[in-house]
Amino acid sequence: MKTYLEMNEKVADILRHGDKIEQYAAQYIEELRKENAELKHRAEVAEKVVQTYEEVIERAEKNFWRGRNEDSD
């Protein structure tokens, strides 16, 4: 089943008005949403770091081979 952020917020809001079990569930939903947002952010940052390192390695390889070709001339 696909879930939606907007619906999750509505469900959590409804649960907040219930008894302790429902309030616990609402709190747990909120904690999971925050954790998910943090993990998504970290994944985006990690992806940017990987992309940057790939570019650096590619430039280093080109410079290495360019230098080797100049040495053989």
TITI-441337 format. One record per residue: residue number from 1; residue in three letters; x, z, y of N, C-alpha, C, O in turn. Coordinates in nm, 3 decimals. Each point is the difference from the previous one (the first is absolute). Layout:
N
- NUM | ALA | X | Z | Y | X | Z | Y | X | Z | Y | X | Z | Y;
...
This chain:
73
- 1 | MET | 0.085 | 0.000 | -0.118 | -0.085 | 0.000 | 0.118 | 0.089 | 0.000 | 0.124 | 0.093 | 0.080 | 0.010;
- 2 | LYS | -0.122 | -0.167 | 0.080 | 0.076 | -0.007 | 0.125 | -0.051 | 0.108 | 0.095 | -0.121 | 0.024 | 0.010;
- 3 | THR | 0.213 | 0.041 | 0.057 | -0.038 | 0.102 | 0.099 | 0.033 | -0.050 | 0.140 | 0.084 | -0.089 | 0.017;
- 4 | TYR | -0.149 | 0.146 | 0.080 | 0.017 | -0.042 | 0.139 | 0.025 | 0.122 | 0.087 | -0.065 | 0.103 | -0.016;
- 5 | LEU | 0.158 | -0.116 | 0.108 | 0.038 | 0.110 | 0.088 | -0.121 | 0.058 | 0.072 | -0.018 | 0.122 | 0.004;
- 6 | GLU | -0.064 | -0.208 | 0.052 | -0.116 | 0.045 | 0.076 | -0.096 | 0.082 | -0.087 | -0.051 | 0.104 | 0.042;
- 7 | MET | 0.029 | -0.152 | -0.164 | -0.089 | 0.072 | -0.092 | 0.062 | 0.132 | -0.042 | -0.070 | 0.100 | -0.012;
- 8 | ASN | 0.200 | -0.098 | -0.010 | 0.068 | 0.125 | -0.035 | -0.017 | 0.104 | 0.110 | -0.022 | 0.118 | -0.028;
- 9 | GLU | 0.032 | -0.162 | 0.151 | -0.018 | 0.092 | 0.113 | -0.141 | 0.056 | 0.002 | -0.020 | 0.120 | 0.025;
- 10 | LYS | -0.080 | -0.204 | -0.051 | -0.139 | 0.046 | -0.001 | -0.024 | 0.098 | -0.114 | -0.067 | 0.102 | 0.018;
- 11 | VAL | 0.122 | -0.133 | -0.135 | -0.016 | 0.090 | -0.115 | 0.065 | 0.134 | 0.029 | -0.059 | 0.105 | -0.027;
- 12 | ALA | 0.179 | -0.107 | 0.081 | 0.069 | 0.126 | 0.032 | -0.079 | 0.080 | 0.103 | -0.008 | 0.122 | -0.009;
- 13 | ASP | -0.050 | -0.191 | 0.106 | -0.081 | 0.070 | 0.101 | -0.122 | 0.066 | -0.064 | -0.033 | 0.114 | 0.033;
- 14 | ILE | -0.033 | -0.185 | -0.122 | -0.115 | 0.057 | -0.070 | 0.042 | 0.122 | -0.082 | -0.067 | 0.103 | 0.000;
- 15 | LEU | 0.180 | -0.116 | -0.070 | 0.048 | 0.109 | -0.085 | 0.037 | 0.125 | 0.081 | -0.015 | 0.112 | -0.048;
- 16 | ARG | 0.062 | -0.132 | 0.169 | 0.039 | 0.114 | 0.085 | -0.118 | 0.094 | 0.028 | 0.021 | 0.118 | 0.028;
- 17 | HIS | -0.140 | -0.169 | -0.036 | -0.120 | 0.079 | 0.030 | -0.055 | 0.070 | -0.125 | -0.101 | 0.069 | 0.007;
- 18 | GLY | 0.168 | -0.087 | -0.119 | -0.048 | 0.060 | -0.125 | 0.062 | 0.136 | -0.025 | 0.055 | 0.063 | 0.090;
- 19 | ASP | -0.065 | -0.021 | -0.214 | 0.058 | 0.128 | -0.043 | 0.151 | -0.013 | -0.016 | 0.059 | -0.102 | 0.035;
- 20 | LYS | 0.001 | 0.208 | -0.088 | 0.146 | 0.004 | -0.011 | 0.057 | -0.116 | -0.080 | 0.102 | -0.057 | 0.038;
- 21 | ILE | -0.166 | 0.021 | -0.148 | 0.049 | -0.110 | -0.084 | 0.000 | -0.130 | 0.080 | 0.097 | -0.076 | -0.003;
- 22 | GLU | -0.205 | 0.050 | 0.073 | -0.010 | -0.122 | 0.080 | 0.101 | 0.001 | 0.114 | 0.060 | -0.102 | 0.032;
- 23 | GLN | -0.042 | 0.218 | 0.031 | 0.098 | 0.012 | 0.108 | 0.142 | -0.022 | -0.053 | 0.083 | -0.063 | 0.066;
- 24 | TYR | -0.058 | 0.115 | -0.185 | 0.130 | -0.022 | -0.064 | 0.021 | -0.150 | -0.023 | 0.107 | -0.053 | 0.029;
- 25 | ALA | -0.209 | -0.014 | -0.080 | 0.010 | -0.144 | -0.026 | 0.026 | -0.076 | 0.130 | 0.080 | -0.093 | 0.003;
- 26 | ALA | -0.149 | 0.132 | 0.104 | 0.021 | -0.065 | 0.130 | 0.143 | 0.020 | 0.048 | 0.063 | -0.094 | 0.049;
- 27 | GLN | -0.012 | 0.215 | -0.063 | 0.138 | 0.029 | 0.040 | 0.099 | -0.083 | -0.083 | 0.097 | -0.053 | 0.053;
- 28 | TYR | -0.125 | 0.044 | -0.183 | 0.088 | -0.076 | -0.088 | 0.000 | -0.149 | 0.037 | 0.105 | -0.064 | 0.001;
- 29 | ILE | -0.221 | 0.010 | 0.031 | -0.009 | -0.139 | 0.044 | 0.084 | -0.021 | 0.125 | 0.075 | -0.097 | 0.010;
- 30 | GLU | -0.087 | 0.188 | 0.084 | 0.077 | -0.011 | 0.125 | 0.150 | 0.007 | -0.026 | 0.077 | -0.077 | 0.058;
- 31 | GLU | -0.035 | 0.168 | -0.145 | 0.142 | 0.011 | -0.034 | 0.051 | -0.127 | -0.066 | 0.109 | -0.048 | 0.031;
- 32 | LEU | -0.189 | -0.008 | -0.121 | 0.040 | -0.124 | -0.066 | 0.008 | -0.116 | 0.097 | 0.090 | -0.083 | -0.010;
- 33 | ARG | -0.183 | 0.077 | 0.106 | 0.004 | -0.106 | 0.101 | 0.127 | 0.010 | 0.083 | 0.065 | -0.101 | 0.029;
- 34 | LYS | -0.029 | 0.224 | 0.011 | 0.122 | 0.018 | 0.079 | 0.124 | -0.036 | -0.081 | 0.091 | -0.067 | 0.050;
- 35 | GLU | -0.088 | 0.110 | -0.174 | 0.114 | -0.031 | -0.086 | 0.012 | -0.151 | -0.022 | 0.109 | -0.055 | 0.003;
- 36 | ASN | -0.222 | -0.010 | -0.023 | -0.001 | -0.144 | -0.019 | 0.052 | -0.072 | 0.124 | 0.079 | -0.093 | -0.010;
- 37 | ALA | -0.123 | 0.137 | 0.127 | 0.046 | -0.061 | 0.125 | 0.151 | 0.017 | 0.016 | 0.069 | -0.093 | 0.041;
- 38 | GLU | -0.018 | 0.212 | -0.073 | 0.144 | 0.025 | 0.010 | 0.078 | -0.088 | -0.099 | 0.104 | -0.055 | 0.035;
- 39 | LEU | -0.155 | 0.043 | -0.156 | 0.068 | -0.083 | -0.100 | -0.001 | -0.147 | 0.040 | 0.098 | -0.071 | -0.021;
- 40 | LYS | -0.209 | 0.024 | 0.079 | -0.005 | -0.138 | 0.046 | 0.103 | -0.022 | 0.112 | 0.068 | -0.102 | 0.003;
- 41 | HIS | -0.059 | 0.198 | 0.086 | 0.097 | -0.010 | 0.110 | 0.143 | -0.005 | -0.056 | 0.081 | -0.082 | 0.042;
- 42 | ARG | -0.052 | 0.170 | -0.136 | 0.134 | 0.002 | -0.060 | 0.030 | -0.131 | -0.071 | 0.113 | -0.050 | 0.006;
- 43 | ALA | -0.212 | -0.006 | -0.072 | 0.020 | -0.127 | -0.070 | 0.029 | -0.113 | 0.099 | 0.085 | -0.085 | -0.025;
- 44 | GLU | -0.155 | 0.086 | 0.138 | 0.025 | -0.101 | 0.103 | 0.142 | 0.014 | 0.056 | 0.069 | -0.100 | 0.019;
- 45 | VAL | -0.027 | 0.222 | 0.007 | 0.136 | 0.023 | 0.051 | 0.103 | -0.043 | -0.103 | 0.099 | -0.066 | 0.034;
- 46 | ALA | -0.122 | 0.102 | -0.160 | 0.093 | -0.038 | -0.106 | 0.010 | -0.151 | -0.014 | 0.108 | -0.054 | -0.020;
- 47 | GLU | -0.220 | -0.014 | 0.032 | -0.001 | -0.146 | -0.009 | 0.082 | -0.061 | 0.113 | 0.074 | -0.097 | -0.022;
- 48 | LYS | -0.085 | 0.152 | 0.142 | 0.078 | -0.050 | 0.113 | 0.149 | 0.024 | -0.023 | 0.082 | -0.085 | 0.034;
- 49 | VAL | -0.047 | 0.200 | -0.090 | 0.140 | 0.030 | -0.028 | 0.055 | -0.097 | -0.103 | 0.111 | -0.053 | 0.015;
- 50 | VAL | -0.187 | 0.030 | -0.120 | 0.043 | -0.095 | -0.104 | 0.020 | -0.139 | 0.060 | 0.099 | -0.066 | -0.028;
- 51 | GLN | -0.193 | 0.023 | 0.111 | 0.011 | -0.131 | 0.063 | 0.125 | -0.008 | 0.087 | 0.072 | -0.101 | -0.003;
- 52 | THR | -0.045 | 0.206 | 0.079 | 0.120 | 0.002 | 0.084 | 0.126 | -0.008 | -0.084 | 0.091 | -0.076 | 0.032;
- 53 | TYR | -0.084 | 0.155 | -0.140 | 0.118 | -0.004 | -0.086 | 0.016 | -0.136 | -0.067 | 0.113 | -0.047 | -0.016;
- 54 | GLU | -0.223 | -0.016 | -0.022 | 0.010 | -0.134 | -0.059 | 0.060 | -0.098 | 0.100 | 0.082 | -0.085 | -0.037;
- 55 | GLU | -0.123 | 0.095 | 0.162 | 0.054 | -0.087 | 0.103 | 0.148 | 0.028 | 0.023 | 0.079 | -0.094 | 0.017;
- 56 | VAL | -0.041 | 0.220 | -0.015 | 0.141 | 0.037 | 0.019 | 0.085 | -0.053 | -0.115 | 0.108 | -0.055 | 0.021;
- 57 | ILE | -0.157 | 0.073 | -0.142 | 0.074 | -0.048 | -0.118 | 0.013 | -0.152 | 0.003 | 0.106 | -0.055 | -0.031;
- 58 | GLU | -0.214 | -0.012 | 0.068 | 0.005 | -0.147 | 0.007 | 0.104 | -0.046 | 0.101 | 0.077 | -0.093 | -0.027;
- 59 | ARG | -0.073 | 0.158 | 0.145 | 0.101 | -0.037 | 0.101 | 0.141 | 0.031 | -0.050 | 0.092 | -0.078 | 0.023;
- 60 | ALA | -0.076 | 0.190 | -0.090 | 0.132 | 0.037 | -0.051 | 0.047 | -0.101 | -0.105 | 0.117 | -0.038 | -0.002;
- 61 | GLU | -0.208 | -0.004 | -0.084 | 0.037 | -0.099 | -0.102 | 0.040 | -0.132 | 0.065 | 0.099 | -0.061 | -0.040;
- 62 | LYS | -0.175 | 0.018 | 0.140 | 0.035 | -0.125 | 0.069 | 0.137 | 0.012 | 0.066 | 0.081 | -0.092 | -0.009;
- 63 | ASN | -0.055 | 0.204 | 0.075 | 0.130 | 0.021 | 0.065 | 0.112 | 0.005 | -0.103 | 0.109 | -0.052 | 0.025;
- 64 | PHE | -0.135 | 0.115 | -0.140 | 0.101 | 0.008 | -0.104 | 0.037 | -0.139 | -0.049 | 0.118 | -0.034 | -0.007;
- 65 | TRP | -0.219 | -0.048 | -0.026 | 0.028 | -0.133 | -0.052 | 0.058 | -0.090 | 0.107 | 0.083 | -0.086 | -0.030;
- 66 | ARG | -0.124 | 0.104 | 0.156 | 0.056 | -0.078 | 0.108 | 0.150 | 0.033 | 0.013 | 0.082 | -0.090 | 0.017;
- 67 | GLY | -0.047 | 0.217 | -0.026 | 0.140 | 0.042 | 0.008 | 0.082 | -0.052 | -0.116 | 0.115 | -0.040 | 0.019;
- 68 | ARG | -0.173 | 0.039 | -0.139 | 0.073 | -0.052 | -0.117 | 0.023 | -0.149 | 0.014 | 0.106 | -0.050 | -0.038;
- 69 | ASN | -0.203 | -0.021 | 0.091 | 0.015 | -0.145 | 0.018 | 0.107 | -0.029 | 0.105 | 0.076 | -0.096 | -0.014;
- 70 | GLU | -0.069 | 0.178 | 0.120 | 0.101 | -0.019 | 0.103 | 0.139 | 0.029 | -0.054 | 0.097 | -0.064 | 0.040;
- 71 | ASP | -0.087 | 0.161 | -0.131 | 0.129 | 0.035 | -0.061 | 0.051 | -0.112 | -0.089 | 0.121 | -0.020 | -0.011;
- 72 | SER | -0.213 | -0.053 | -0.052 | 0.043 | -0.105 | -0.092 | 0.037 | -0.129 | 0.072 | 0.057 | -0.091 | -0.061;
- 73 | ASP | -0.089 | 0.082 | 0.188 | 0.034 | -0.122 | 0.078 | 0.145 | -0.013 | 0.029 | 0.042 | -0.096 | 0.064;
